[in-house]
């Protein structure tokens, strides 16, 4: 083993969205020495820069390539992509930059995450972003991420927006801001025609001029070191060495809802019965680690096109809507996304999609270990549709999407409906099960709270271990009603302030 590396004030484990933010913000203090460790490569793939090429990345070397276990409610497994490399999932995702509706964050407070409501997070949402022409009380103007809607959305998607308005939905002026329901152009992490990842925004422009920031890629962290109840560093390996890095301040886990839970458990922090079952020595019995895994499932209404659809200039999905499956609900619970490609249908060259996702799923699953080391892939069970409410809501969403699909604004574009292509409840429920797919927003496995199943406190400190925090999507108590990347940036911005204060 290589000699221990000493002298770090902070070690950040995981160079994805949250890790890039936290490493960058902590290293702004020239007196703090920061180490950022990332399991993936420093080198980006050419397709990462091309917004319309993102679908090719989810099965590439820039993704961990993991699948869920076969789901009890569907009999199928789902690909659950997560980024591997600097920028993490922000380097392979579909570049949507949306806050959830404020109601979905205020639910965190009601669940015990005091100080994490929408108004609490708002300064950190604003701190991350650079927008133009928006309400300055709601949106930021000097953050590292330059976000904006598509300047000229694909004509078929613009027609979908008109169809939604024709059907009776509100035209939103800022659907990404967190206060509106309805349909509108979403903000995108696309600058001058290229993807802007977390690494692009937070690291590339600064790292070379910060001698106090060390970035090590292709570095697999095997465990965090705990001595007398305190985290003192990490052990990691590269192609050449196994290294112990010591830390006088704090270790911050930013490996995501899968990686952070896995790393805690292989380090002996987690549900003791499970750890003993796989041969891990228990350091701290923390039963909530790896529990509360949940995600947005997605299903598609797919149409053939009556005329050729122009090639995508952006991310294929420039317009989205947030709505209620039942007007009597207290908050929106469905998202629809208009896509200029024919969804999951094979051998259909020209088509478009109205994708539907349940925003407030009730189903909960787990991340568990299959072995005692991080080199063994974890067992992922989001338990999609484990609560039948989610499946019923999805069927309602498909019916609402079809109403939009039938509007006259889409007459010039609409060909035959090729999916689901049926209308009875039993058939639609079967279709939802058969086409199960993840929207790639797993959260919740190290959630904030004070009860026995919480993993971190409201300052993101791991219960029962000093000098260790988790600061990524895993701390989310319940999933926000939007794509989760903007929320992860805000969590990380707040975490950096908490850690550095």
Secondary structure, 3 states (H helix, E strand, C coil): CCCCEEEEEEEEECCCHHHHHHHHHHHCCCCCCEEEECCCCCCCCHHHHEHHHHHHCCCCCCECCCECCCCCCCCCCCECCCECCCCHHHHCCCCECCCCCHHHHHHHHHCCCCCCCHHHHHHHHHHHEECCCCCCCCCCECCCEECECCCCCCHHHHHHHHHHHHHCCCECCCCCCCCCCEEEECCECEECCEECCHHHHHHHCCHHHCCCEEEECCCEEEEEEEECCEEEEEEEECCCCEEEEEEEEEEEECCHHHHHHHHHHHCCEECHHHHHHCCCCCCEECCCCCCCEECCEEEEEEEEECCCCCCCCCCCCCEEEEECCCCCCCCCCEEEEEECCCCCCCCCCCEEEEEEEECCCCCCEEEECCCCCCCCCCEEECCCCCCHHHHHHHHHHHHHHHHHHCCHHHCCCEEEEEECCCCCHHHHHHHHHHCCEECCCCECCCCECCCCCCCECCCCEECCCECEEECCHHHCCCCCCCCCHHHHHHHHHHHHHHHHC
